[in-house]
C-alpha cells in the first residue's frame, strides 16, 4: 500500500470513527477522558523514556534551545497534560447545545444547535503535549482526530497517543478516533490536507513555514496563526513597577512560545526614566535589546533596530524597543507590524485603555496583564487546540466551542410552503 492509499484508509477510518463517537453520551465521553488521564498517569515513565529518545536525537540534530525546550516533557508538563484532561472532563459538553431558538408566525420552531465538525487533522511541531490536548478536546466534542506531529517528537507523540487509546478502550472508545501519522514523509501532510470529504478541518501548529505550507497545499478549511509578534505598550500613565514585572514576565518566562512578547513600545514622556530600568532588568535575564533612535539615545548600548526587527518573531531572548508619542501611535505600530495574536497596554488612564482595546486588531488584547495568559488552560478552557489569528469561525485560544459547528433543526406540525 502506497502513501496515498494509506492516508485514504486513515481518512475513511476517521469518518467512521467520528460517526460512532457522535453517538456517545456526554457521560460516556467523560468516562473515556478520565480513563485516558489515568493511563497517562500510569505510563509516566514510559512517556519520559520515549521523550528522552526524542531529546537525544534532537540534540544530535542540532535543534535550537527554544525547540528543545518545546520538545522536553518534564514531570510538571506531563502533570499538566493529565490535569488538562481532567479539567476537560469537568467542562460542559457543547455538542447538542442550543445556540438560539425562535418560532415563526407559521408555527415552525427553528433551533440552531451545536454539532461536531467531524474529522480534524492537527499538524504540529515539537510540542508533544499537543497530542494530549488535541485528542482530548476532539473527543469531548465528538470529533475524530488525525495527528501528524513533527519527526523530532515522534516517539513522544506515539507514547502519549498509545496511552490515551489504551485508557479510552477500557471505557468504550471507538476504534480509530485517535490516529497518529507515523511516517516522517512530508508528502503525508499534503495528502492529509487534500482529503476532501474525509478531513473537515486542518489546524497547523508550529512555525510560520509549516503553517504557510499547509495553507498553500490545503483543499480543506484551515485555521491558522502564522506567528506571534506580540507587544506591550507602556503608556505615560503606567505604574512603572507593574510595567517592569509585566514586560519581564511576557518576555522571559518562556521566550520560545507564541504568546511571549517580541516588542515593547514606551511613551516618550516616561521613556527617559523607564527604559534604563527596563534595560537593567532584562539584561540581567540575558535579553538582547534592539532599539530605535530615540530608545538608543536613552540607552546608548542597545543594538540598532532595523526594519526587519519590527516584523520579527524571535522566539528567543531578544526584544525590540521603540519610543512612541501616544496611544494612537502604539495602535498604528501594532496593527502594522503585529500578527494579530496578543498585545497588552500597561496604563492607569481609562481613556488610553479604551482606545487600545477598541482599536488594536488582535485576537487577545490585554490591559495591565502579561500576554503569557493567551492559553486555553489559563482561559479556563481546560486545554486548547491552538490559537487562531484568523477572523472567521474561531479567534484566539480554541477550546470546546470552537471545535463545533452548527446546524438548524426545524420542528413542524405539518407546515407546507404556499
Secondary structure, DSSP 8 states (H G I E B T S, - for coil): --HHHHHHHHHHHHHHHHHHHHTS-HHHHHHHHHHHHHHHHHTHHHHHHHHHHHHHHHHHHT--HHHHHHH---HHHHHHHHHHHHHHHTS---TT-EEEEEE-TTS-EEEEEEEE--EEEEEE-S-THHHHHHHHHHHHTT-EEEEE--GGGHHHHHHHHHHHHHHHHTTT--TTSEEE-----THHHHHHHT-TTT--EEEEES-HHHHHHHHHH-SS-EE------EEEEE-TT--HHHHHHHHHHHHHS-TTSTTSEEEEEEEHHHHHHHHHHHHHHHHHTT-EEEE-HHHHHHSTTSEE--HHHHH----SSEEEEEEESSHHHHHHHHHHHS-SSEEEEE-S-HHHHHHHHHH---SEEEESS-GGG-STTTTTSSS-S-EE--SSS--EE--SGGGEEEEEEEE-SS----
